């Protein structure tokens, strides 16, 4: 009888420990990820300082490179399957500025987005979760233009705007340490992937 009670007790502990990996009220998680085709990248939120120091008629940006959206986030379950959280996202855009066939300057833009978000898990199992959500944030960009000409001064410009993220569908697979993937649109990109650790 005692052995049977001990087994029931042990099984109960294991079951409860596994259930903690579901999105229950009071649990929280840290997320780190990378996204592509963010709203900043698609919209190219850059200022007009590219033409300011020059008298050339035709300028164009070439060799454009975008870092993608690197982000870290924290989520807290205020109710079972319903979380609120924050996101911090960083992106960098670089380009060369050409007049005809001559590179006359380099352009760099560092972009930061700070946001709050909320998600709801419509499937929440110990090691599998499907969810959707929204986020609202503010984007700050710091653009710098560095001319190749010694007689032209470098210029910088700071801009800011509201931004958003819609998570159409997200999946999280794993226990305390898990991988996730999300499809949506906004400051984290159309597709983003990462890892999540539940505290």
C-alpha positions in Angstrom: 0.0 0.0 0.0 2.8 2.4 0.9 4.7 1.6 -2.3 1.5 2.3 -4.3 1.0 5.7 -2.6 4.6 6.6 -3.2 4.3 5.8 -6.9 1.1 7.9 -7.1 2.8 10.7 -5.3 5.9 10.6 -7.7 3.7 10.4 -10.8 1.7 13.4 -9.5 4.9 15.4 -9.0 6.1 14.6 -12.5 2.8 15.4 -14.1 2.6 18.8 -12.3 6.2 19.6 -13.2 5.4 19.0 -16.9 2.2 21.0 -16.7 4.2 24.0 -15.6 5.6 24.2 -19.1 2.2 25.1 -20.4 1.3 28.8 -20.4 -0.3 29.0 -17.0 -1.0 32.1 -15.0 2.1 33.4 -13.2 4.6 31.8 -15.6 7.0 34.0 -17.6 9.5 33.5 -20.4 12.5 35.2 -22.1 12.7 35.1 -25.9 15.6 35.8 -28.2 15.0 35.8 -31.9 15.7 37.0 -35.5 13.3 38.2 -38.1 13.4 39.1 -41.8 11.4 41.7 -43.8 10.4 43.9 -40.9 8.1 46.9 -41.5 11.2 49.1 -41.1 13.1 47.2 -43.8 10.1 47.2 -46.2 9.2 50.8 -45.6 12.8 52.0 -45.5 12.3 54.5 -42.7 15.1 56.8 -43.7 15.3 60.6 -43.8 16.1 62.9 -46.7 19.6 63.9 -45.5 21.0 61.8 -48.3 20.7 64.8 -50.7 21.4 67.7 -48.3 25.2 68.1 -48.6 25.4 67.6 -52.3 24.5 69.7 -55.4 24.4 66.6 -57.7 21.3 66.1 -59.7 21.0 62.4 -59.5 21.9 60.4 -56.4 21.0 56.8 -55.7 21.7 54.3 -52.9 23.5 51.1 -53.9 25.0 48.1 -52.1 22.1 48.3 -49.6 22.4 45.9 -46.7 20.0 45.2 -43.9 20.9 43.3 -40.7 17.4 41.8 -40.2 15.5 42.3 -36.9 17.4 41.1 -33.8 15.2 41.1 -30.7 14.8 40.1 -27.1 11.5 39.9 -25.3 9.9 39.1 -22.0 6.4 37.7 -21.5 4.3 37.2 -18.4 1.1 35.1 -18.2 -1.6 37.3 -16.6 -4.1 34.5 -17.1 -3.9 30.9 -18.4 -2.8 31.2 -22.1 -2.8 35.0 -22.1 0.4 36.9 -21.8 1.6 40.5 -21.9 5.2 41.5 -22.5 7.8 43.7 -24.0 10.1 43.6 -27.0 13.4 45.4 -27.8 14.4 45.2 -31.5 17.6 46.3 -33.2 18.2 46.7 -37.0 20.9 48.3 -39.1 20.8 49.5 -42.6 23.9 50.5 -44.6 24.4 51.7 -48.2 26.7 53.5 -50.6 25.6 56.7 -52.2 26.5 57.0 -55.9 26.5 59.9 -58.3 26.6 58.2 -61.8 29.5 55.7 -61.4 31.2 57.4 -58.4 30.6 56.5 -54.7 30.5 59.8 -52.9 29.3 58.8 -49.5 28.3 56.0 -47.1 25.0 55.9 -45.3 24.2 54.1 -42.0 21.0 53.9 -40.0 20.7 52.2 -36.6 17.0 51.5 -35.7 15.6 50.6 -32.3 12.1 49.6 -31.5 10.7 49.3 -28.0 7.2 47.7 -27.8 4.6 46.1 -25.6 2.8 43.0 -26.8 0.0 40.6 -25.9 -0.4 37.0 -27.1 -3.1 34.3 -26.6 -2.4 30.6 -26.9 -5.4 28.8 -28.5 -3.5 25.5 -28.1 -1.5 25.1 -25.0 0.1 21.7 -24.2 3.2 21.0 -22.0 5.5 20.9 -24.9 3.5 22.5 -27.8 1.8 25.9 -28.0 0.1 27.7 -30.9 -0.7 31.4 -30.5 -1.5 34.7 -32.1 -0.9 38.3 -30.8 -0.3 41.9 -31.4 2.3 44.5 -30.4 2.5 48.3 -30.3 5.8 50.1 -30.2 7.9 53.1 -30.9 10.8 53.1 -33.4 13.8 55.4 -33.1 16.3 55.7 -36.0 19.7 57.4 -36.0 20.9 57.9 -39.6 24.4 59.1 -40.5 25.8 60.2 -43.9 29.6 60.2 -44.2 30.8 61.9 -47.5 34.0 60.8 -49.1 34.8 64.4 -49.9 36.9 66.3 -47.3 35.2 69.6 -48.0 31.7 68.2 -47.2 30.7 67.6 -43.6 29.1 64.5 -42.4 25.4 64.8 -41.4 23.1 62.9 -39.1 19.4 62.8 -38.5 17.2 61.3 -35.8 13.6 60.2 -36.5 10.9 58.3 -34.6 7.5 56.8 -35.3 4.9 54.4 -34.0 5.2 50.8 -35.1 3.4 47.5 -34.6 3.6 43.8 -34.9 0.8 41.3 -35.8 1.5 37.7 -35.1 -0.9 35.8 -37.3 0.4 32.4 -36.2 3.1 31.3 -33.8 4.3 28.0 -32.5 6.5 27.1 -29.6 7.9 23.6 -29.3 9.7 22.3 -26.3 9.7 22.4 -22.5 11.4 25.0 -20.4 13.8 25.6 -23.2 12.0 25.7 -26.6 12.2 26.9 -30.1 9.6 29.2 -31.7 8.5 30.4 -35.1 6.1 33.2 -36.0 4.4 34.4 -39.1 3.1 38.0 -39.2 4.0 41.5 -40.1 5.6 44.4 -38.3 8.7 45.4 -36.4 9.9 41.8 -35.9 9.4 40.8 -39.5 7.2 38.6 -41.6 9.0 35.5 -40.4 10.9 35.3 -37.2 12.6 32.4 -35.4 14.2 32.0 -32.0 14.5 30.3 -28.6 12.5 30.8 -25.5 13.2 29.9 -21.9 10.4 29.6 -19.4 11.2 30.9 -15.9 
